[in-house]
């Protein structure tokens, strides 16, 4: 029992440490965080939110790797986001608006997560000024990320995109299948394999 309590404590501490970097929080805020963010563990290759359905949760990734993906008109998977811990993941706009999601949320590896429903997030942001400010910051980061990603896809070469990814997130190479990385970078797996060979040589 003691180990389980410590495990839950450390999961919430991961999130609280991120929050403390952005806003000042009180003991009451800490209690609210532990009350409303539910710890969950999912196995690898598990889809936890489906495209075409309203997203149920916002997830904070304590450990593990996740992705957002959808199917294009040819039935091929298109990976739009890969999440490295720590960080938040969901179909943000659809979660906020409670509309049908354009993407699936999948655990690539086994994942330790904290999750919160939209209604509980709304309650939290109404109750706590700190969580209101932090939620705004998270949403702003999501918008900035999407804008930057669109710019990189439009202006960087495939090799430049790959180099930037492994410089910023080297752990992706050891935890995420090549086909997901290639799709995320906007290329075919064989093109990515060729770039990797050229870099080694």
VEXLO-908624 format. One record per residue: residue number from 1; residue in three letters; x, z negated, y of N, C-alpha, C, O in turn. Coordinates in steps of 0.05 Angstrom, whole numbers. Layout:
N
{NUM, Ala, {X, Z, Y}, {X, Z, Y}, {X, Z, Y}, {X, Z, Y}}
...
REM end
This chain:
201
{1, Unk, {17, 0, -24}, {0, 0, 0}, {17, 0, 25}, {11, 14, 44}}
{2, Unk, {39, -16, 24}, {57, -18, 47}, {70, 9, 54}, {72, 16, 77}}
{3, Unk, {77, 24, 33}, {90, 50, 37}, {70, 70, 50}, {78, 86, 67}}
{4, Unk, {44, 68, 42}, {24, 86, 53}, {20, 80, 83}, {18, 99, 99}}
{5, Unk, {19, 55, 90}, {16, 47, 118}, {39, 57, 135}, {36, 67, 157}}
{6, Unk, {64, 54, 124}, {88, 63, 138}, {87, 93, 142}, {94, 104, 163}}
{7, Unk, {78, 107, 121}, {77, 137, 121}, {57, 146, 143}, {64, 164, 158}}
{8, Unk, {34, 133, 145}, {14, 140, 166}, {25, 134, 193}, {21, 148, 212}}
{9, Unk, {39, 111, 195}, {51, 102, 221}, {71, 123, 231}, {70, 130, 254}}
{10, Unk, {88, 132, 213}, {109, 152, 221}, {96, 179, 228}, {106, 192, 246}}
{11, Unk, {74, 186, 215}, {61, 211, 222}, {50, 210, 251}, {54, 229, 266}}
{12, Unk, {37, 188, 258}, {27, 186, 285}, {49, 182, 305}, {47, 192, 328}}
{13, Unk, {71, 169, 297}, {94, 166, 315}, {105, 193, 323}, {114, 197, 346}}
{14, Unk, {105, 212, 305}, {115, 239, 311}, {99, 251, 334}, {111, 263, 353}}
{15, Unk, {73, 249, 333}, {55, 259, 354}, {59, 243, 380}, {61, 255, 401}}
{16, Unk, {59, 217, 377}, {62, 200, 401}, {88, 205, 416}, {88, 204, 441}}
{17, Unk, {109, 211, 402}, {135, 216, 415}, {133, 242, 432}, {145, 243, 453}}
{18, Unk, {118, 262, 422}, {115, 287, 437}, {98, 281, 462}, {104, 291, 484}}
{19, Unk, {77, 266, 459}, {59, 259, 481}, {74, 244, 503}, {72, 250, 527}}
{20, Unk, {91, 225, 494}, {106, 208, 513}, {126, 224, 530}, {133, 216, 552}}
{21, Unk, {134, 247, 520}, {152, 264, 535}, {138, 278, 558}, {152, 288, 577}}
{22, Unk, {112, 279, 557}, {96, 293, 578}, {80, 275, 596}, {78, 280, 620}}
{23, Unk, {70, 253, 585}, {52, 236, 601}, {58, 207, 594}, {70, 201, 574}}
{24, Unk, {50, 189, 612}, {53, 160, 607}, {28, 150, 592}, {5, 156, 600}}
{25, Unk, {32, 136, 570}, {10, 127, 554}, {10, 96, 552}, {30, 83, 554}}
{26, Unk, {-14, 86, 547}, {-18, 57, 545}, {-22, 49, 515}, {-25, 67, 498}}
{27, Unk, {-24, 23, 510}, {-29, 14, 482}, {-57, 24, 474}, {-61, 30, 450}}
{28, Unk, {-76, 25, 492}, {-102, 35, 486}, {-101, 65, 478}, {-115, 73, 459}}
{29, Unk, {-85, 81, 491}, {-81, 109, 484}, {-70, 112, 456}, {-79, 129, 441}}
{30, Unk, {-51, 95, 449}, {-39, 95, 423}, {-60, 89, 401}, {-61, 102, 381}}
{31, Unk, {-77, 69, 407}, {-98, 63, 389}, {-118, 86, 385}, {-127, 91, 363}}
{32, Unk, {-124, 99, 407}, {-143, 122, 406}, {-131, 145, 389}, {-145, 158, 374}}
{33, Unk, {-105, 149, 393}, {-91, 170, 378}, {-93, 165, 348}, {-99, 183, 332}}
{34, Unk, {-88, 140, 340}, {-89, 133, 312}, {-117, 133, 301}, {-121, 137, 277}}
{35, Unk, {-137, 129, 318}, {-164, 128, 310}, {-175, 157, 305}, {-190, 161, 286}}
{36, Unk, {-168, 175, 323}, {-181, 202, 322}, {-165, 224, 309}, {-176, 244, 301}}
{37, Unk, {-138, 221, 306}, {-122, 241, 292}, {-120, 232, 263}, {-107, 212, 257}}
{38, Unk, {-132, 248, 246}, {-133, 242, 217}, {-109, 254, 202}, {-104, 278, 204}}
{39, Unk, {-94, 238, 187}, {-72, 249, 171}, {-82, 263, 147}, {-100, 253, 133}}
{40, Unk, {-71, 287, 141}, {-78, 302, 117}, {-53, 316, 106}, {-34, 321, 121}}
{41, Unk, {-54, 321, 80}, {-32, 335, 66}, {-44, 359, 52}, {-63, 356, 37}}
{42, Unk, {-32, 383, 56}, {-42, 407, 43}, {-19, 420, 27}, {4, 419, 36}}
{43, Unk, {-25, 432, 4}, {-5, 447, -11}, {2, 473, 2}, {-12, 483, 19}}
{44, Unk, {24, 486, -7}, {31, 512, 4}, {11, 533, -4}, {-3, 531, -24}}
{45, Unk, {10, 554, 12}, {-8, 577, 8}, {-38, 570, 10}, {-55, 584, 0}}
{46, Unk, {-44, 548, 24}, {-72, 540, 27}, {-82, 549, 54}, {-71, 542, 75}}
{47, Unk, {-104, 564, 54}, {-118, 572, 79}, {-136, 549, 87}, {-154, 542, 71}}
{48, Unk, {-132, 537, 110}, {-147, 514, 118}, {-168, 520, 140}, {-186, 504, 146}}
{49, Unk, {-166, 543, 153}, {-187, 553, 171}, {-189, 583, 166}, {-169, 597, 164}}
{50, Unk, {-213, 593, 165}, {-218, 621, 158}, {-227, 638, 182}, {-242, 629, 199}}
{51, Unk, {-216, 662, 183}, {-225, 681, 204}, {-255, 687, 200}, {-264, 689, 178}}
{52, Unk, {-269, 690, 222}, {-298, 694, 221}, {-314, 669, 220}, {-339, 670, 221}}
{53, Unk, {-301, 646, 219}, {-314, 620, 220}, {-305, 604, 244}, {-282, 608, 253}}
{54, Unk, {-321, 586, 254}, {-314, 570, 277}, {-292, 550, 269}, {-296, 535, 249}}
{55, Unk, {-269, 549, 282}, {-248, 530, 275}, {-258, 501, 277}, {-269, 493, 297}}
{56, Unk, {-253, 486, 256}, {-262, 458, 254}, {-243, 439, 267}, {-251, 418, 278}}
{57, Unk, {-216, 445, 266}, {-196, 426, 275}, {-174, 438, 291}, {-168, 462, 289}}
{58, Unk, {-162, 422, 308}, {-136, 427, 320}, {-116, 411, 303}, {-121, 387, 298}}
{59, Unk, {-94, 424, 295}, {-75, 411, 277}, {-49, 406, 292}, {-39, 423, 306}}
{60, Unk, {-37, 382, 287}, {-10, 376, 295}, {7, 376, 270}, {2, 362, 251}}
{61, Unk, {28, 393, 270}, {45, 397, 247}, {67, 376, 247}, {86, 377, 264}}
{62, Unk, {66, 357, 229}, {87, 336, 227}, {110, 348, 211}, {133, 345, 219}}
{63, Unk, {104, 361, 188}, {124, 375, 172}, {112, 399, 158}, {88, 399, 153}}
{64, Unk, {129, 418, 152}, {119, 442, 139}, {117, 466, 158}, {119, 462, 182}}
{65, Unk, {112, 489, 147}, {110, 514, 163}, {82, 527, 159}, {72, 528, 136}}
{66, Unk, {70, 536, 181}, {43, 547, 180}, {43, 574, 195}, {62, 581, 210}}
{67, Unk, {22, 589, 191}, {19, 614, 205}, {-10, 620, 212}, {-29, 609, 199}}
{68, Unk, {-14, 637, 232}, {-40, 649, 238}, {-38, 678, 229}, {-18, 691, 234}}
{69, Unk, {-58, 688, 215}, {-58, 716, 207}, {-87, 727, 205}, {-106, 712, 202}}
{70, Unk, {-89, 753, 207}, {-115, 766, 203}, {-110, 792, 187}, {-87, 800, 183}}
{71, Unk, {-131, 805, 179}, {-129, 830, 165}, {-136, 853, 184}, {-156, 852, 199}}
{72, Unk, {-119, 874, 185}, {-124, 897, 202}, {-144, 916, 189}, {-155, 910, 167}}
{73, Unk, {-149, 939, 202}, {-169, 958, 192}, {-162, 970, 165}, {-179, 981, 151}}
{74, Unk, {-136, 968, 157}, {-127, 979, 131}, {-127, 957, 110}, {-120, 962, 87}}
{75, Unk, {-135, 933, 117}, {-135, 911, 98}, {-108, 897, 95}, {-105, 880, 77}}
{76, Unk, {-89, 904, 113}, {-62, 891, 112}, {-62, 865, 128}, {-75, 863, 149}}
{77, Unk, {-47, 846, 119}, {-44, 821, 133}, {-26, 825, 158}, {-5, 838, 156}}
{78, Unk, {-34, 814, 181}, {-19, 814, 205}, {-14, 786, 214}, {-33, 772, 222}}
{79, Unk, {11, 777, 213}, {18, 749, 221}, {22, 749, 251}, {39, 763, 262}}
{80, Unk, {6, 733, 265}, {7, 732, 295}, {22, 708, 305}, {30, 707, 329}}
{81, Unk, {26, 688, 288}, {40, 664, 297}, {52, 649, 273}, {39, 647, 252}}
{82, Unk, {76, 639, 276}, {89, 622, 256}, {95, 596, 270}, {109, 596, 291}}
{83, Unk, {87, 574, 258}, {91, 548, 271}, {114, 533, 257}, {113, 529, 233}}
{84, Unk, {133, 524, 273}, {155, 507, 263}, {149, 478, 273}, {141, 475, 296}}
{85, Unk, {152, 458, 256}, {146, 431, 264}, {166, 421, 285}, {189, 430, 285}}
{86, Unk, {159, 404, 304}, {131, 395, 308}, {116, 414, 326}, {129, 429, 341}}
{87, Unk, {90, 414, 326}, {75, 431, 344}, {46, 432, 336}, {38, 422, 314}}
{88, Unk, {29, 443, 353}, {1, 446, 348}, {-6, 474, 338}, {8, 493, 346}}
{89, Unk, {-27, 476, 322}, {-35, 503, 313}, {-65, 503, 308}, {-77, 484, 297}}
{90, Unk, {-78, 524, 316}, {-105, 531, 310}, {-110, 558, 324}, {-92, 568, 338}}
{91, Unk, {-134, 569, 321}, {-141, 592, 338}, {-151, 580, 365}, {-175, 575, 368}}
{92, Unk, {-132, 577, 384}, {-138, 560, 407}, {-163, 567, 422}, {-180, 550, 426}}
{93, Unk, {-166, 592, 431}, {-189, 600, 447}, {-215, 596, 432}, {-235, 587, 443}}
{94, Unk, {-214, 602, 406}, {-238, 599, 389}, {-244, 570, 384}, {-268, 562, 382}}
{95, Unk, {-224, 553, 382}, {-228, 525, 378}, {-240, 512, 403}, {-259, 497, 402}}
{96, Unk, {-228, 519, 426}, {-238, 508, 452}, {-267, 517, 457}, {-283, 501, 465}}
{97, Unk, {-273, 542, 452}, {-300, 553, 457}, {-319, 550, 434}, {-343, 555, 437}}
{98, Unk, {-308, 541, 411}, {-324, 539, 386}, {-338, 565, 380}, {-362, 566, 375}}
{99, Unk, {-322, 586, 379}, {-331, 613, 372}, {-317, 621, 345}, {-298, 608, 337}}
{100, Unk, {-327, 642, 333}, {-315, 651, 308}, {-286, 659, 311}, {-279, 674, 329}}
{101, Unk, {-269, 649, 293}, {-240, 654, 295}, {-232, 682, 288}, {-243, 695, 270}}
{102, Unk, {-212, 692, 303}, {-201, 718, 297}, {-179, 717, 276}, {-171, 737, 265}}
{103, Unk, {-169, 693, 271}, {-147, 689, 252}, {-153, 668, 231}, {-170, 650, 234}}
{104, Unk, {-139, 671, 208}, {-137, 650, 188}, {-114, 631, 195}, {-94, 639, 206}}
{105, Unk, {-117, 605, 188}, {-95, 586, 190}, {-86, 579, 162}, {-102, 569, 146}}
{106, Unk, {-61, 584, 156}, {-51, 580, 129}, {-26, 563, 128}, {-9, 565, 146}}
{107, Unk, {-24, 545, 108}, {0, 530, 103}, {19, 548, 87}, {12, 555, 64}}
{108, Unk, {42, 555, 98}, {62, 571, 83}, {76, 553, 62}, {80, 561, 39}}
{109, Unk, {83, 529, 71}, {95, 509, 53}, {76, 486, 51}, {54, 486, 63}}
{110, Unk, {83, 466, 36}, {68, 441, 37}, {69, 430, 65}, {90, 430, 77}}
{111, Unk, {47, 420, 75}, {46, 411, 103}, {34, 384, 106}, {13, 377, 95}}
{112, Unk, {47, 367, 122}, {36, 341, 131}, {25, 346, 159}, {40, 354, 177}}
{113, Unk, {0, 341, 163}, {-14, 347, 188}, {-30, 323, 198}, {-38, 306, 183}}
{114, Unk, {-34, 323, 225}, {-54, 306, 237}, {-75, 325, 248}, {-68, 345, 261}}
{115, Unk, {-100, 320, 244}, {-121, 338, 254}, {-142, 323, 269}, {-147, 299, 265}}
{116, Unk, {-155, 338, 288}, {-176, 326, 304}, {-198, 347, 309}, {-192, 370, 313}}
{117, Unk, {-223, 339, 308}, {-245, 357, 312}, {-248, 362, 342}, {-238, 347, 359}}
{118, Unk, {-263, 383, 349}, {-268, 389, 377}, {-284, 367, 391}, {-278, 359, 413}}
{119, Unk, {-304, 356, 377}, {-320, 334, 389}, {-303, 309, 394}, {-306, 296, 414}}
{120, Unk, {-285, 303, 375}, {-268, 279, 379}, {-247, 284, 400}, {-239, 266, 414}}
{121, Unk, {-237, 309, 402}, {-218, 316, 423}, {-231, 313, 451}, {-220, 302, 469}}
{122, Unk, {-256, 323, 453}, {-271, 320, 478}, {-275, 291, 485}, {-273, 283, 508}}
{123, Unk, {-282, 275, 465}, {-285, 246, 469}, {-260, 233, 478}, {-259, 216, 496}}
{124, Unk, {-238, 241, 466}, {-211, 230, 472}, {-203, 237, 501}, {-193, 220, 515}}
{125, Unk, {-208, 262, 509}, {-200, 270, 536}, {-219, 258, 557}, {-211, 255, 580}}
{126, Unk, {-243, 251, 550}, {-261, 237, 569}, {-253, 208, 571}, {-256, 196, 593}}
{127, Unk, {-244, 196, 549}, {-238, 168, 549}, {-210, 162, 561}, {-207, 141, 573}}
{128, Unk, {-191, 180, 557}, {-163, 175, 565}, {-153, 196, 584}, {-153, 220, 578}}
{129, Unk, {-144, 187, 607}, {-133, 206, 627}, {-107, 218, 616}, {-101, 242, 621}}
{130, Unk, {-92, 202, 601}, {-66, 212, 590}, {-72, 235, 570}, {-58, 256, 571}}
{131, Unk, {-92, 232, 553}, {-98, 253, 534}, {-110, 277, 547}, {-107, 300, 538}}
{132, Unk, {-125, 273, 569}, {-135, 296, 584}, {-112, 312, 595}, {-112, 337, 593}}
{133, Unk, {-93, 299, 608}, {-69, 313, 619}, {-53, 326, 597}, {-43, 349, 600}}
{134, Unk, {-50, 313, 574}, {-34, 324, 552}, {-48, 348, 540}, {-35, 368, 533}}
{135, Unk, {-74, 347, 538}, {-89, 370, 526}, {-87, 394, 544}, {-85, 417, 534}}
{136, Unk, {-88, 390, 570}, {-84, 412, 589}, {-56, 424, 586}, {-53, 449, 586}}
{137, Unk, {-36, 407, 583}, {-8, 416, 579}, {-6, 433, 553}, {7, 454, 554}}
{138, Unk, {-18, 424, 531}, {-17, 438, 506}, {-30, 466, 509}, {-19, 486, 499}}
{139, Unk, {-53, 467, 522}, {-67, 493, 525}, {-50, 512, 543}, {-49, 536, 538}}
{140, Unk, {-38, 501, 564}, {-20, 517, 581}, {3, 528, 565}, {11, 551, 569}}
{141, Unk, {15, 512, 548}, {37, 521, 531}, {28, 544, 513}, {43, 563, 509}}
{142, Unk, {4, 542, 503}, {-6, 563, 485}, {-9, 589, 500}, {-2, 610, 490}}
{143, Unk, {-20, 588, 525}, {-23, 612, 541}, {4, 624, 548}, {8, 648, 546}}
{144, Unk, {23, 607, 556}, {50, 616, 563}, {63, 629, 539}, {77, 650, 541}}
{145, Unk, {60, 617, 515}, {72, 628, 491}, {61, 656, 485}, {76, 674, 479}}
{146, Unk, {35, 659, 486}, {22, 685, 480}, {31, 706, 500}, {35, 729, 492}}
{147, Unk, {33, 699, 525}, {42, 718, 546}, {71, 727, 540}, {78, 750, 542}}
{148, Unk, {88, 707, 534}, {116, 713, 529}, {120, 730, 504}, {136, 748, 503}}
{149, Unk, {104, 724, 483}, {105, 739, 458}, {96, 768, 463}, {109, 787, 453}}
{150, Unk, {76, 773, 479}, {67, 800, 485}, {89, 815, 500}, {93, 839, 495}}
{151, Unk, {102, 801, 518}, {124, 814, 533}, {147, 821, 515}, {158, 843, 518}}
{152, Unk, {154, 803, 497}, {176, 809, 479}, {170, 832, 460}, {188, 849, 455}}
{153, Unk, {146, 833, 450}, {139, 856, 432}, {140, 882, 447}, {146, 903, 435}}
{154, Unk, {135, 882, 473}, {134, 906, 489}, {162, 914, 499}, {167, 938, 503}}
{155, Unk, {180, 895, 503}, {205, 901, 517}, {230, 899, 500}, {250, 912, 505}}
{156, Unk, {230, 882, 479}, {253, 878, 462}, {253, 897, 438}, {232, 904, 428}}
{157, Unk, {277, 905, 429}, {279, 921, 404}, {274, 902, 380}, {274, 878, 383}}
{158, Unk, {269, 914, 357}, {264, 899, 333}, {287, 880, 327}, {283, 857, 320}}
{159, Unk, {311, 890, 330}, {335, 874, 325}, {337, 851, 345}, {344, 828, 337}}
{160, Unk, {331, 856, 370}, {332, 835, 390}, {311, 813, 385}, {317, 789, 388}}
{161, Unk, {288, 821, 376}, {267, 802, 369}, {275, 784, 346}, {271, 760, 346}}
{162, Unk, {288, 797, 326}, {296, 781, 302}, {319, 762, 310}, {318, 738, 302}}
{163, Unk, {338, 771, 325}, {360, 754, 334}, {350, 730, 350}, {360, 708, 346}}
{164, Unk, {332, 735, 367}, {321, 713, 384}, {306, 693, 367}, {308, 669, 371}}
{165, Unk, {291, 703, 347}, {276, 685, 329}, {295, 666, 314}, {291, 642, 313}}
{166, Unk, {316, 678, 302}, {334, 661, 285}, {352, 643, 302}, {361, 622, 292}}
{167, Unk, {357, 651, 327}, {372, 633, 345}, {355, 609, 353}, {365, 586, 354}}
{168, Unk, {330, 613, 358}, {312, 592, 367}, {300, 575, 344}, {296, 551, 346}}
{169, Unk, {295, 589, 321}, {282, 575, 298}, {296, 583, 272}, {284, 596, 255}}
{170, Unk, {321, 574, 268}, {336, 582, 244}, {323, 573, 218}, {326, 586, 197}}
{171, Unk, {308, 551, 218}, {295, 541, 194}, {274, 560, 182}, {267, 558, 159}}
{172, Unk, {264, 578, 199}, {244, 598, 190}, {255, 614, 167}, {240, 620, 148}}
{173, Unk, {280, 622, 168}, {292, 639, 148}, {291, 627, 120}, {289, 641, 100}}
{174, Unk, {293, 600, 119}, {294, 586, 93}, {266, 577, 83}, {264, 567, 61}}
{175, Unk, {246, 580, 100}, {220, 569, 93}, {197, 589, 94}, {175, 584, 83}}
{176, Unk, {201, 612, 106}, {179, 632, 110}, {187, 658, 96}, {208, 669, 101}}
{177, Unk, {169, 669, 79}, {174, 695, 66}, {180, 717, 86}, {170, 718, 108}}
{178, Unk, {197, 735, 77}, {206, 757, 94}, {183, 774, 105}, {183, 783, 128}}
{179, Unk, {163, 779, 88}, {141, 796, 97}, {125, 784, 120}, {115, 798, 137}}
{180, Unk, {124, 757, 120}, {110, 743, 143}, {126, 746, 168}, {116, 751, 190}}
{181, Unk, {153, 742, 165}, {171, 744, 189}, {170, 772, 200}, {168, 776, 224}}
{182, Unk, {171, 792, 182}, {170, 820, 191}, {144, 826, 206}, {145, 838, 228}}
{183, Unk, {122, 818, 195}, {96, 822, 207}, {95, 809, 235}, {85, 821, 254}}
{184, Unk, {104, 784, 236}, {104, 770, 261}, {121, 784, 283}, {114, 784, 306}}
{185, Unk, {143, 797, 274}, {161, 811, 293}, {151, 839, 298}, {164, 854, 314}}
{186, Unk, {129, 848, 286}, {119, 874, 291}, {133, 897, 277}, {137, 918, 288}}
{187, Unk, {142, 892, 252}, {157, 912, 237}, {150, 911, 207}, {137, 892, 198}}
{188, Unk, {159, 931, 192}, {155, 931, 163}, {177, 914, 150}, {199, 911, 162}}
{189, Unk, {172, 902, 127}, {192, 886, 113}, {218, 901, 108}, {240, 890, 110}}
{190, Unk, {216, 927, 101}, {240, 943, 96}, {257, 946, 121}, {282, 948, 120}}
{191, Unk, {244, 948, 144}, {259, 950, 170}, {274, 924, 175}, {296, 924, 184}}
{192, Unk, {261, 901, 170}, {274, 876, 174}, {297, 872, 154}, {318, 862, 162}}
{193, Unk, {293, 881, 129}, {315, 879, 110}, {339, 896, 119}, {362, 887, 115}}
{194, Unk, {334, 919, 131}, {356, 936, 140}, {370, 923, 163}, {395, 924, 164}}
{195, Unk, {356, 911, 182}, {368, 896, 204}, {385, 873, 194}, {407, 869, 205}}
{196, Unk, {376, 859, 174}, {390, 836, 164}, {416, 845, 150}, {437, 833, 153}}
{197, Unk, {415, 868, 136}, {439, 879, 123}, {459, 887, 144}, {483, 881, 140}}
{198, Unk, {450, 900, 165}, {468, 909, 186}, {482, 885, 199}, {506, 887, 206}}
{199, Unk, {467, 864, 203}, {479, 840, 216}, {500, 827, 198}, {519, 816, 208}}
{200, Unk, {495, 827, 172}, {514, 815, 153}, {540, 832, 152}, {562, 821, 151}}
{201, Unk, {536, 859, 153}, {560, 877, 152}, {574, 877, 179}, {595, 891, 182}}
REM end
